[in-house]
């Protein structure tokens, strides 16, 4: 349930209600919207009487939340959450693009890519320092050395750094260098890891699991939110189906559905969704048309020589073309890029 405070509620009244929620054995989460302040009460509500909170000073009303994902729901926060990021933001009227190589391969390659994607219009730089690979003998990333290259690229360009964290013990190290902690598809239901990044004061980019359904995706976000981290970015990257023509199946309908259900920013990954560079631009346009707040795209100076995911990576000219194409679609749906 949520406790909706009156517009003129005092700080003392709000603090009192936060204490009352804790006394009932629930965890309060203060959410300040543009029009109202609400307290989301998270926990086992089965034997809690809402009337105990409704009579509190400064309380307007108490509303039960029907969605299982309490803090992520638009029932708690009707207006969108906007997350400042690098040279722009995600969640507002302007669409943001995160771009860069799948993996940090070398200092020179990363800096070249960072300058190129910034010039084309990206707001943030992606690049994996730690890479989860199905094949244990394939390239696993440069580790902390890669993180240092990412930080150097940020200093040189102003782009925010987005990189994946794969384990709980990696969280402090990655948070030291990165601006956004990415949870990959394989770790979407690694609940210990979700709880760990939920305690970090950095935005988290959460990718949908390979076989996760709609509710499972939002409940994974709820794990992060429930730990106090309100800056979660949802990323649709395609799901595994019987189709073998593309690497995954990209369910474009999930984008407007997510925008209806949650206030969190929603972005799309057309690179992983298709696994084919010749399809990335078209899927990116479809995502923008369907309401995505942004994109995360793989861009490499020379995709033929990429150590990871070269087949789905765009070169610099391809990325410029994608940005120009998506800008037209954004304008057509009343947004900017």
ZAMARGU-4260 file (C-alpha; in steps of 0.2 Angstrom, whole numbers, plus 5000, padded with zeros to 4 digits):
<rodrens>
0) 5000/5000/5000 | 5005/5018/4998 | 5002/5033/5010 | 4998/5048/5001 | 5003/5064/5010
5) 4993/5080/5009 | 5002/5094/4999 | 5004/5104/5014 | 5011/5090/5025 | 5025/5096/5036
10) 5042/5087/5037 | 5038/5082/5055 | 5022/5074/5050 | 5031/5064/5036 | 5044/5058/5048
15) 5031/5053/5060 | 5022/5042/5046 | 5039/5035/5041 | 5041/5029/5059 | 5024/5022/5060
20) 5026/5012/5045 | 5042/5004/5052 | 5033/5001/5069 | 5021/4990/5058 | 5035/4979/5052
25) 5035/4987/5035 | 5049/4996/5025 | 5045/5014/5020 | 5051/5021/5004 | 5049/5040/5002
30) 5044/5045/4984 | 5043/5063/4980 | 5034/5067/4964 | 5030/5083/4956 | 5013/5084/4963
35) 5013/5074/4979 | 5024/5065/4992 | 5020/5047/4995 | 5027/5033/5006 | 5027/5016/4998
40) 5025/5003/5012 | 5034/4987/5007 | 5033/4970/5016 | 5020/4958/5021 | 5004/4968/5022
45) 4991/4953/5025 | 4988/4958/5043 | 4991/4976/5043 | 4976/4988/5044 | 4977/5003/5032
50) 4966/5012/5044 | 4981/5013/5057 | 4990/5024/5044 | 4975/5033/5037 | 4972/5043/5053
55) 4989/5050/5054 | 4992/5069/5054 | 4996/5075/5036 | 4989/5059/5028 | 4978/5062/5013
60) 4973/5044/5010 | 4980/5026/5010 | 4979/5016/4993 | 4982/4998/4991 | 4994/4994/4977
65) 4988/4980/4966 | 5004/4977/4956 | 5017/4964/4964 | 5031/4977/4960 | 5026/4990/4972
70) 5040/5004/4970 | 5042/5002/4952 | 5023/5004/4948 | 5015/5019/4941 | 5002/5017/4955
75) 5015/5024/4967 | 5023/5037/4955 | 5012/5042/4940 | 5025/5054/4932 | 5041/5047/4924
80) 5057/5045/4933 | 5071/5055/4923 | 5089/5050/4926 | 5103/5062/4921 | 5116/5053/4912
85) 5132/5059/4904 | 5128/5072/4891 | 5109/5070/4893 | 5096/5060/4902 | 5084/5045/4901
90) 5066/5045/4904 | 5062/5063/4898 | 5056/5070/4882 | 5074/5068/4874 | 5079/5051/4869
95) 5097/5046/4874 | 5109/5034/4866 | 5122/5023/4875 | 5135/5017/4862 | 5152/5009/4861
100) 5161/4992/4859 | 5154/4976/4867 | 5171/4974/4876 | 5185/4985/4880 | 5199/4978/4870
105) 5212/4991/4871 | 5215/5009/4876 | 5217/5016/4859 | 5202/5007/4852 | 5191/5013/4866
110) 5196/5031/4865 | 5193/5031/4846 | 5176/5023/4849 | 5172/5036/4863 | 5176/5051/4852
115) 5166/5044/4837 | 5150/5040/4847 | 5150/5057/4856 | 5152/5066/4839 | 5137/5056/4832
120) 5126/5060/4847 | 5128/5047/4860 | 5126/5053/4879 | 5135/5038/4887 | 5149/5025/4883
125) 5146/5007/4884 | 5160/4994/4886 | 5163/4978/4895 | 5178/4976/4907 | 5171/4960/4913
130) 5162/4949/4900 | 5151/4934/4904 | 5154/4922/4890 | 5145/4905/4886 | 5162/4898/4880
135) 5175/4898/4895 | 5189/4899/4882 | 5183/4915/4874 | 5189/4932/4879 | 5183/4937/4896
140) 5188/4956/4896 | 5202/4966/4903 | 5195/4968/4921 | 5201/4983/4931 | 5213/4988/4917
145) 5197/4990/4906 | 5188/5000/4919 | 5203/5012/4920 | 5202/5014/4901 | 5183/5018/4903
150) 5187/5031/4916 | 5200/5039/4905 | 5187/5039/4890 | 5175/5048/4901 | 5187/5061/4906
155) 5191/5064/4888 | 5173/5065/4881 | 5161/5069/4895 | 5152/5053/4891 | 5145/5043/4906
160) 5152/5025/4908 | 5140/5010/4907 | 5148/4994/4911 | 5143/4977/4918 | 5145/4970/4935
165) 5145/4951/4936 | 5146/4947/4954 | 5143/4954/4972 | 5162/4955/4975 | 5164/4965/4960
170) 5152/4979/4965 | 5164/4990/4975 | 5177/4990/4961 | 5165/4993/4946 | 5156/5007/4956
175) 5173/5015/4959 | 5175/5018/4940 | 5158/5017/4932 | 5143/5029/4931 | 5130/5016/4928
180) 5131/4998/4934 | 5124/4986/4921 | 5116/4969/4926 | 5117/4958/4911 | 5103/4946/4905
185) 5111/4931/4913 | 5111/4939/4930 | 5093/4947/4930 | 5088/4934/4943 | 5104/4934/4953
190) 5095/4941/4968 | 5111/4944/4979 | 5118/4954/4965 | 5102/4964/4963 | 5102/4968/4982
195) 5120/4973/4981 | 5118/4986/4967 | 5103/4992/4976 | 5114/4998/4990 | 5125/5008/4978
200) 5122/5026/4975 | 5124/5024/4956 | 5111/5021/4942 | 5108/5003/4937 | 5104/4997/4920
205) 5094/4981/4921 | 5093/4969/4906 | 5079/4958/4904 | 5083/4939/4906 | 5084/4928/4891
210) 5067/4919/4896 | 5060/4931/4909 | 5042/4936/4908 | 5035/4954/4910 | 5032/4952/4929
215) 5049/4944/4933 | 5058/4958/4924 | 5049/4971/4935 | 5051/4961/4951 | 5070/4960/4947
220) 5069/4979/4946 | 5059/4979/4963 | 5074/4970/4971 | 5085/4985/4967 | 5072/4998/4971
225) 5068/4990/4988 | 5086/4992/4994 | 5085/5011/4992 | 5091/5014/4974 | 5078/5023/4965
230) 5088/5025/4948 | 5084/5009/4938 | 5084/5009/4919 | 5075/4994/4911 | 5083/4987/4895
235) 5073/4976/4883 | 5087/4966/4874 | 5076/4952/4866 | 5071/4935/4873 | 5075/4917/4868
240) 5061/4909/4857 | 5061/4895/4844 | 5066/4907/4830 | 5084/4905/4824 | 5084/4918/4811
245) 5090/4932/4823 | 5100/4929/4839 | 5085/4933/4850 | 5067/4938/4847 | 5064/4957/4850
250) 5046/4959/4858 | 5043/4977/4853 | 5026/4977/4861 | 5034/4976/4878 | 5040/4994/4877
255) 5024/5003/4878 | 5018/4990/4890 | 5032/4994/4902 | 5029/5012/4899 | 5011/5010/4905
260) 5016/4999/4920 | 5031/5008/4927 | 5038/5025/4929 | 5056/5019/4926 | 5065/5023/4910
265) 5064/5010/4897 | 5078/5007/4883 | 5081/4995/4870 | 5096/4985/4864 | 5094/4981/4845
270) 5112/4974/4844 | 5109/4959/4856 | 5091/4957/4850 | 5095/4954/4832 | 5114/4948/4832
275) 5115/4956/4815 | 5122/4973/4811 | 5111/4974/4795 | 5095/4974/4806 | 5100/4985/4820
280) 5095/5002/4813 | 5078/4996/4808 | 5074/4988/4826 | 5081/5004/4834 | 5068/5014/4824
285) 5054/5003/4829 | 5059/5004/4847 | 5059/5023/4847 | 5042/5023/4838 | 5035/5011/4851
290) 5040/5023/4865 | 5058/5018/4871 | 5067/5032/4881 | 5084/5027/4873 | 5095/5014/4865
295) 5111/5004/4869 | 5120/5000/4853 | 5136/4991/4850 | 5149/5001/4840 | 5166/4996/4835
300) 5180/5004/4824 | 5182/4988/4814 | 5168/4976/4817 | 5177/4962/4807 | 5191/4962/4820
305) 5181/4964/4835 | 5185/4951/4849 | 5167/4950/4854 | 5150/4952/4845 | 5157/4959/4829
310) 5143/4952/4818 | 5130/4964/4828 | 5142/4979/4829 | 5140/4995/4819 | 5155/5004/4812
315) 5156/5023/4814 | 5147/5027/4798 | 5133/5015/4802 | 5131/5022/4819 | 5130/5040/4812
320) 5116/5034/4800 | 5107/5025/4814 | 5107/5042/4824 | 5101/5052/4809 | 5087/5039/4805
325) 5081/5038/4823 | 5081/5057/4825 | 5068/5058/4812 | 5057/5044/4820 | 5059/5053/4837
330) 5053/5070/4830 | 5038/5061/4822 | 5032/5054/4839 | 5035/5071/4847 | 5052/5068/4855
335) 5070/5074/4852 | 5086/5065/4850
</rodrens>
